[in-house]
């Protein structure tokens, strides 16, 4: 099929913009004639398809979003577009003619989510209608050009057996995780961005008996467990006037009034940590969530920082963390970029009263399982 050049598409776009109307092959042909360009069927269809992608869906990124296994699509200016299919970032052959094209796409996607994106408000974070989480920062704040990040929701939740087959979890690790869920231990899934925290949490929540009610609280709705009784609460940003914001902390309070058998906070990254810890210390067994951390041992410091920012004292934060959290599941990537469950750890109390996280069992990546100093504490919690 004939490929439309960037200059030709831009010229037709400008002519169509002067006389607003539906985007049709007939109008494209008229614009080509008016510009003195050849009007063969192949040229008309090529220009029409390019313009259609520019005004519908995610434009030139749409084919990438539909690739099997894609979790993220990243745009670093007009010349660098990457995807992540679970094995690390891969540069694609997709490019934009110039940064204005990236900016137009960003503004259109932001508008579909009811958000404003311009020089006065040069960044946005919004969930699109299909569940894709979209973030953008306009140039010149972003270099080498407007930066887009799209987190793609999985069409289907992976089972724990499928995570074993893909190498994310070992057989031994899967048996341990099944026991952890069935015993209703409270846990946090930790790891860096893109390490697979939401994927693992989805799989574990799908193991919860159907007789139990899951109440999910998320900043952007990403959890889709295969479970018959799920209620989701999603935070709402402020509108263009700066009013109407509903944060996670408020939603956690509401969730506690909804008779949850399992309270789940999709990502603990702010003041909501106070409400979550309080809930896990008042009889809400089996609660869980995800948290960003470089390692399992860094989780207490991360919780402490979030709690202090929310007004909870250091001693209280550590005490509630120790009393409310039974285990930490840490995910990382191997040297090939593959996501893996790295360790299962348990919080224990130091002599000064603060919390530390000890490795109970680690998974070095060769299918083996290595026991650690926290093994006895984990066994005790699984058996109580």
C-alpha positions in Angstrom: 0.0 0.0 0.0 1.2 3.6 -0.7 2.7 5.4 2.3 1.7 9.0 2.9 4.7 11.3 3.5 4.7 13.5 6.5 4.7 16.7 4.4 1.7 15.5 2.4 -0.3 14.5 5.5 0.5 17.9 7.2 -0.7 19.8 4.1 -4.0 17.9 3.9 -4.5 18.3 7.6 -4.1 22.1 7.3 -6.6 22.3 4.5 -9.2 20.1 6.3 -8.8 22.2 9.4 -9.9 25.4 7.5 -13.2 23.8 6.7 -14.3 21.6 9.7 -16.3 18.5 8.9 -16.2 14.7 9.1 -13.0 13.0 8.1 -13.8 11.0 4.9 -11.9 9.8 1.9 -13.9 12.2 -0.3 -12.8 15.2 1.7 -9.2 14.0 1.7 -9.4 13.6 -2.1 -10.7 17.2 -2.4 -7.9 18.5 -0.3 -5.3 16.7 -2.4 -6.8 18.2 -5.6 -6.8 21.7 -4.1 -3.1 21.3 -3.3 -2.3 20.1 -6.8 -1.3 16.7 -5.6 -2.0 13.4 -7.4 -5.3 11.9 -6.3 -4.9 8.1 -6.9 -7.0 5.8 -4.8 -3.9 4.4 -3.0 -2.7 7.9 -2.0 -6.2 9.0 -0.8 -6.5 5.9 1.3 -3.0 6.2 2.8 -3.5 9.8 3.8 -7.0 9.1 5.1 -5.7 6.2 7.3 -2.9 8.3 8.7 -5.2 11.1 9.6 -7.8 8.7 11.0 -5.1 7.2 13.4 -4.2 10.8 14.3 -7.8 11.5 15.6 -9.0 8.1 16.8 -7.6 6.0 19.6 -3.9 6.4 20.3 -2.9 7.3 16.8 0.4 5.7 15.6 0.7 4.0 19.0 -2.5 2.1 18.6 -0.9 -1.0 17.0 1.6 -1.2 19.9 -1.1 -1.1 22.5 -2.7 -4.1 20.8 0.4 -6.3 20.8 0.2 -9.4 22.9 2.0 -9.1 26.3 2.6 -5.3 26.1 2.4 -3.7 29.5 3.9 -0.3 28.8 4.3 2.0 25.8 6.8 4.9 26.3 7.4 7.9 24.0 10.5 10.0 24.5 9.9 12.8 22.0 9.1 12.2 18.3 12.0 9.8 17.5 12.1 7.3 20.3 9.1 4.9 21.1 9.6 1.9 23.3 7.4 -1.0 24.5 7.8 -3.4 27.4 6.5 -7.0 26.8 7.9 -8.4 30.0 11.5 -8.7 28.9 12.7 -5.2 29.3 12.3 -2.1 27.0 12.4 -2.6 23.3 12.7 0.3 20.8 10.1 0.2 18.1 10.2 1.5 14.5 7.4 3.9 15.3 8.2 7.6 15.0 6.4 10.9 14.8 7.1 13.6 12.2 7.8 16.2 14.9 7.1 17.0 18.5 3.9 18.9 17.6 2.4 15.6 16.6 3.3 14.0 19.9 1.9 17.1 21.7 -1.4 16.9 19.7 -1.8 13.2 20.6 -1.1 13.9 24.2 -3.7 16.7 24.4 -6.3 14.6 22.6 -5.8 11.6 25.0 -5.9 13.9 28.0 -9.1 15.5 26.7 -10.8 12.0 26.4 -10.1 11.6 30.1 -11.6 15.0 30.9 -8.3 16.7 31.7 -6.5 19.8 30.4 -3.0 19.7 29.0 -1.3 22.9 27.7 1.5 25.2 28.6 -0.3 26.4 31.8 -0.9 22.7 32.9 2.0 20.9 31.1 1.6 17.5 32.8 -1.3 15.1 33.3 -2.1 11.7 34.8 -5.4 10.1 33.7 -7.1 6.8 33.1 -8.5 6.4 29.6 -11.8 4.7 28.8 -10.3 1.3 28.1 -8.4 1.3 31.4 -5.1 2.4 30.0 -3.2 4.7 32.5 -1.9 7.7 30.6 0.8 10.2 31.8 2.3 13.0 29.8 4.7 15.9 30.3 5.0 18.5 27.5 8.2 19.9 26.1 10.2 21.9 27.0 9.7 20.5 30.6 10.5 17.1 29.1 13.5 16.3 27.0 14.2 15.4 24.2 10.5 16.2 23.6 7.0 15.6 24.9 7.1 12.4 27.0 4.2 9.9 27.1 3.8 6.9 29.3 0.9 4.4 28.8 0.4 1.6 31.2 -1.7 -1.0 29.4 -4.2 -3.1 31.4 -4.1 -6.8 30.8 -7.1 -8.1 28.9 -7.0 -11.2 31.1 -5.6 -11.8 34.6 -2.7 -14.3 34.6 -3.1 -17.2 36.9 -0.5 -18.2 39.4 0.2 -21.3 37.3 0.8 -19.1 34.3 3.3 -17.0 36.3 5.1 -20.2 37.2 5.2 -21.2 33.5 6.6 -17.8 32.6 9.3 -18.0 35.3 8.0 -15.1 37.4 7.3 -17.5 40.3 8.9 -20.9 41.0 6.9 -24.0 41.9 8.1 -23.7 45.5 7.2 -20.0 45.6 3.7 -20.7 44.2 3.0 -23.2 46.9 4.1 -20.7 49.6 1.9 -18.0 48.1 -1.2 -20.2 48.0 -0.7 -21.0 51.6 -0.2 -17.3 52.5 -3.5 -16.4 50.8 -5.4 -19.3 52.3 -4.2 -18.5 55.8 -5.3 -14.9 55.4 -1.9 -13.3 56.1 -1.7 -9.6 55.5 1.0 -8.7 53.0 2.6 -6.0 50.9 4.0 -6.6 47.4 7.0 -4.5 46.9 9.2 -3.7 43.9 10.2 -1.0 41.5 8.2 0.5 38.7 7.2 -2.2 36.1 8.4 -5.1 38.3 5.0 -6.9 38.1 3.5 -5.9 41.4 0.0 -5.5 40.1 0.2 -8.7 38.0 1.2 -10.8 41.0 -1.4 -9.1 43.2 -4.1 -9.8 40.6 -3.1 -13.5 40.6 -3.1 -13.8 44.4 -6.5 -12.1 44.8 -7.9 -14.5 42.2 -7.1 -17.3 44.7 -9.3 -15.8 47.5 -12.4 -17.9 48.1 -15.5 -16.7 46.3 -17.4 -16.4 49.5 -15.2 -13.5 50.6 -15.8 -9.8 49.6 -12.9 -7.9 48.1 -12.9 -4.1 48.3 -10.2 -2.5 46.2 -9.0 1.1 46.6 -6.9 2.4 43.8 -5.6 5.7 42.4 -6.1 4.4 38.9 -8.1 1.2 38.4 -5.7 -1.5 37.4 -6.6 -4.5 39.5 -9.0 -7.0 37.8 -8.9 -10.2 39.9 -10.8 -13.2 38.6 -13.2 -13.2 41.5 -17.0 -13.2 41.8 -17.3 -10.5 44.5 -15.2 -7.4 43.9 -16.1 -3.8 44.7 -13.6 -1.2 43.3 -13.2 2.4 44.5 -11.1 4.7 42.4 -9.6 8.1 43.4 -10.7 11.2 41.5 -8.4 14.1 40.7 -9.4 17.7 41.0 -11.1 19.3 38.0 -9.8 22.3 36.1 -11.0 24.6 38.9 -9.1 22.7 41.5 -12.2 21.2 43.2 -13.8 17.8 43.5 -10.7 15.8 44.4 -11.3 12.4 46.2 -8.1 10.9 47.5 -7.1 7.4 48.5 -7.2 8.2 52.2 -10.8 9.1 52.0 -11.6 6.0 50.0 -9.9 3.7 52.4 -12.1 5.1 55.2 -15.2 4.5 53.0 -14.0 1.0 52.2 -13.9 0.1 55.9 -17.6 0.8 56.1 -18.4 -1.6 53.2 -17.8 -4.8 55.1 -14.6 -5.9 53.3 -13.4 -9.5 54.0 -10.2 -8.3 52.3 -9.2 -4.7 52.1 -6.8 -4.0 49.1 -5.0 -0.8 48.4 -3.7 -1.0 44.9 -0.7 1.1 45.5 0.3 2.6 48.9 2.2 5.8 48.1 0.7 8.5 50.4 -1.3 9.3 53.5 -3.6 6.3 52.9 -0.9 4.1 54.6 -2.2 5.4 57.9 -5.7 4.1 57.3 -4.5 0.8 55.8 -2.3 0.1 58.9 -5.1 1.0 61.2 -7.5 -1.3 59.4 -5.0 -4.2 59.5 -4.7 -3.7 63.2 -8.5 -3.8 63.8 -9.4 -7.3 62.7 -9.3 -6.9 58.9 -7.3 -10.1 58.1 -5.8 -10.8 54.7 -5.5 -7.2 53.7 -2.8 -6.3 51.1 -1.4 -3.8 48.7 1.6 -2.8 46.7 4.4 -0.4 47.6 7.4 0.9 45.7 10.7 -0.1 47.3 14.2 -1.1 46.1 14.2 -4.2 48.3 12.1 -5.9 50.9 14.4 -4.6 53.7 13.6 -1.0 52.5 9.9 -1.4 53.0 9.8 -0.3 56.7 11.7 2.9 55.8 9.3 3.6 53.0 6.2 3.0 55.2 7.8 5.2 57.9 8.4 8.1 55.4 4.8 7.9 54.1 3.4 7.7 57.6 5.4 10.7 58.9 4.3 12.8 56.0 0.7 11.9 57.0 1.2 13.0 60.6 1.8 9.5 62.2 4.8 9.4 64.5 7.8 7.2 63.9 7.2 4.8 66.8 3.5 4.4 66.0 4.2 3.8 62.3 6.7 1.0 63.2 4.4 -0.5 65.8 1.4 -0.6 63.5 3.5 -2.0 60.6 4.8 -4.8 62.9 1.3 -5.6 64.2 -0.5 -5.4 60.9 1.8 -6.8 58.2 2.7 -10.5 58.2 4.8 -10.7 55.0 6.5 -8.8 52.3 6.7 -10.2 48.8 9.5 -8.5 46.8 9.6 -8.5 43.0 12.6 -7.6 40.8 14.0 -8.2 37.3 16.8 -10.5 36.3 19.7 -9.5 34.0 17.5 -10.2 31.0 14.7 -7.9 32.3 12.4 -10.7 33.2 10.1 -10.1 36.2 10.7 -12.4 39.2 9.5 -13.0 42.7 12.8 -12.4 44.5 12.0 -13.0 48.1 9.4 -13.6 50.7 10.2 -11.7 54.0 8.7 -11.1 57.4 8.7 -8.0 59.6 10.3 -8.5 63.0 10.9 -6.1 65.9 14.4 -4.8 66.7 15.6 -4.3 70.2 14.9 -0.5 69.9 11.3 -1.2 68.9 11.6 -0.4 65.2 10.8 -2.8 62.4 13.1 -4.6 60.1 12.3 -7.1 57.4 14.1 -10.4 57.4 14.3 -12.7 54.4 12.4 -15.9 55.0 13.1 -17.4 51.6 14.8 -16.1 48.4 14.7 -17.1 44.8 18.0 -16.4 43.1 16.6 -17.1 39.6 17.8 -20.6 38.8 14.6 -22.3 40.2 16.2 -22.8 43.6 14.9 -21.6 46.9 17.3 -20.4 49.6 16.1 -20.1 53.2 16.9 -17.1 55.2 17.0 -15.9 58.8 13.2 -15.1 58.8 12.2 -18.6 57.9 11.1 -19.7 61.4 8.9 -16.5 61.8 7.2 -17.1 58.5 6.5 -20.8 59.3 5.0 -19.7 62.7 2.7 -17.2 61.0 1.6 -19.7 58.4 0.8 -22.3 61.0 -1.0 -20.1 63.6 
